[in-house]
């Protein structure tokens, strides 16, 4: 999917839904969103999955929750040291909350979907943004994860806290880093069987 290949879309959607919809904290989701792509266009594959999640949890809000107002470089195309040094700031400088949600965020439980996670910089940007806007809880679900030769085969998740000032529903708010935990996600686990499970689902769907 990351390279525009959608032949596994149905298999991935079924695999994802069967896994996450058994989790009570996900079924409590009140607002669903997807991480905007690095460009300003909507990620159609993730929008398809988002629609299924909204349907299964009976959530009617369908406007994009997050808007990328300025194109940015894809995270996995930047060398790891630079990526971790910049952190979530590049996303905070290029993403805003859709103004249509101005009075809908406070006190809500929100789940954000993404196709891949590298170091969590995009997730951390959105977590800070939504919590600052009043969300009570923010869940994140990534379909895949880029691996690394370091960190036991995984990339490290870097947790970051920012102080945000200004209108979070516009392009004009500012972000100031207050805390960074570079080793926050060093103990993650990789499911070696997930890829084969998706392959098996795809074969069944093609019968």
C-alpha positions in Angstrom: 0.0 0.0 0.0 2.9 2.4 0.8 3.9 2.2 -2.9 0.4 2.6 -4.3 -0.2 -1.2 -4.6 -3.8 -1.8 -3.4 -4.2 -5.5 -4.2 -3.9 -6.4 -0.5 -6.4 -3.7 0.6 -9.3 -6.0 1.3 -7.2 -8.6 3.1 -5.5 -5.9 5.2 -8.9 -4.3 6.0 -10.3 -7.6 7.2 -7.2 -8.4 9.2 -7.2 -5.0 10.8 -10.9 -5.0 11.7 -10.9 -8.5 13.1 -8.1 -7.5 15.4 -8.9 -4.0 16.6 -12.7 -4.3 16.8 -12.3 -6.9 19.6 -10.7 -4.2 21.8 -13.1 -2.3 24.1 -11.1 0.9 24.0 -11.3 1.0 20.2 -15.0 0.3 20.2 -15.4 3.3 22.4 -14.0 5.6 19.8 -16.1 8.7 19.2 -14.1 10.3 16.4 -12.1 8.5 13.8 -9.3 10.0 11.7 -6.4 9.1 9.5 -2.9 10.5 9.4 -2.6 12.8 6.4 -0.2 11.7 3.7 3.0 13.8 3.2 1.2 15.6 0.4 -2.1 17.4 0.5 -4.1 14.7 -1.2 -6.3 12.3 0.7 -4.9 8.7 1.2 -7.7 6.8 -0.6 -6.8 3.4 0.8 -6.7 4.6 4.4 -10.0 6.5 3.8 -11.6 3.1 2.7 -10.5 1.5 6.0 -11.6 4.5 8.0 -15.1 4.2 6.5 -15.4 0.6 7.7 -14.2 1.5 11.2 -16.8 4.4 11.4 -19.5 2.1 10.2 -18.8 -0.7 12.7 -18.7 1.8 15.6 -21.7 3.7 14.3 -19.9 7.1 14.1 -21.3 9.5 11.6 -18.6 12.2 11.4 -17.0 11.7 8.0 -15.1 14.9 7.4 -11.3 14.5 7.5 -10.3 15.2 11.0 -6.7 16.3 10.2 -5.6 18.5 7.2 -2.1 18.7 5.8 -1.9 22.3 4.7 1.8 22.1 3.6 3.5 19.3 1.7 6.3 17.6 3.7 9.0 15.0 2.9 8.1 11.4 3.6 9.5 10.2 6.9 11.1 7.0 5.6 13.0 9.0 3.0 14.9 11.0 5.6 17.9 9.5 7.4 17.1 8.3 10.9 19.3 10.8 12.8 17.8 13.8 11.0 14.3 12.4 11.4 14.7 11.9 15.2 16.3 15.3 15.6 13.4 17.1 13.8 10.8 14.8 15.5 7.2 15.7 15.5 7.8 19.4 14.7 7.7 18.9 10.9 4.2 17.6 11.2 3.1 20.2 13.7 4.2 22.9 11.2 2.2 21.3 8.4 -1.0 19.8 10.0 -4.0 21.4 11.5 -7.3 20.1 12.9 -10.2 20.5 10.4 -12.2 23.6 11.5 -15.4 21.6 11.1 -14.4 19.9 14.4 -13.9 23.1 16.3 -16.6 22.3 18.9 -16.4 18.5 18.7 -13.0 17.5 20.1 -13.3 18.4 23.8 -13.8 15.3 26.0 -13.8 12.9 23.0 -12.0 9.5 22.6 -10.3 9.6 19.2 -8.6 6.9 17.2 -6.1 7.7 14.4 -5.2 5.3 11.6 -2.0 5.3 9.6 -0.5 3.0 7.0 3.0 2.8 8.4 4.9 4.0 11.5 8.6 4.8 11.5 9.6 6.5 14.7 6.2 7.7 15.8 6.9 11.4 15.0 3.6 11.8 13.1 1.6 10.1 15.8 3.3 12.3 18.5 2.4 15.4 16.5 -1.3 14.4 16.3 -1.4 13.3 20.0 -0.1 16.6 21.1 -2.5 18.5 18.8 -5.6 16.6 19.8 -4.9 16.5 23.5 -4.2 20.3 23.4 -7.6 20.7 21.7 -9.3 18.9 24.6 -9.5 15.2 23.5 -9.8 12.9 26.5 -7.9 10.0 24.9 -6.1 9.4 21.6 -5.5 5.9 20.2 -3.2 5.2 17.3 -3.2 2.2 15.0 -0.6 1.6 12.2 -1.0 -1.2 9.7 2.7 -1.7 9.3 6.0 -0.7 10.7 9.3 0.1 9.0 12.0 -2.1 10.4 15.6 -1.2 11.2 18.9 -3.0 11.6 19.2 -1.2 14.9 16.9 -1.5 17.9 16.5 -5.3 17.5 15.0 -4.9 14.1 12.6 -2.2 15.0 12.7 1.6 14.8 12.5 3.4 18.1 9.3 5.2 19.1 10.2 8.7 20.2 7.8 10.3 22.7 7.6 14.1 22.6 5.6 16.7 24.5 4.9 20.1 23.1 3.4 23.3 24.3 1.0 24.6 21.6 -0.2 28.1 21.4 -2.6 29.8 19.0 -5.6 28.4 17.0 -5.1 24.7 16.5 -7.7 24.7 13.7 -5.6 27.1 11.6 -2.2 27.2 10.0 -1.0 29.8 12.6 -0.4 28.0 15.9 3.1 27.5 17.2 4.8 24.5 18.9 7.6 24.5 21.4 9.2 21.2 22.5 9.1 20.7 26.3 10.2 17.0 26.7 11.6 14.2 24.6 12.0 10.5 25.4 14.1 9.1 22.6 14.0 5.5 24.0 10.3 5.4 24.9 9.5 2.6 22.4 12.6 0.4 22.5 10.7 -2.6 23.8 8.1 -3.0 21.1 7.4 -6.4 19.6 7.1 -7.5 16.0 4.5 -10.0 14.9 6.3 -12.3 12.5 3.1 -14.1 11.6 1.0 -11.1 10.6 2.4 -10.9 7.0 1.5 -14.5 6.4 -1.9 -14.1 7.9 -2.6 -11.3 5.4 -1.3 -13.4 2.5 -3.6 -16.2 3.5 -6.6 -13.9 3.7 -5.7 -12.5 0.2 -5.6 -16.1 -1.2 -9.0 -16.9 0.3 -10.5 -13.7 -1.1 -9.2 -14.6 -4.6 -10.8 -18.1 -4.6 
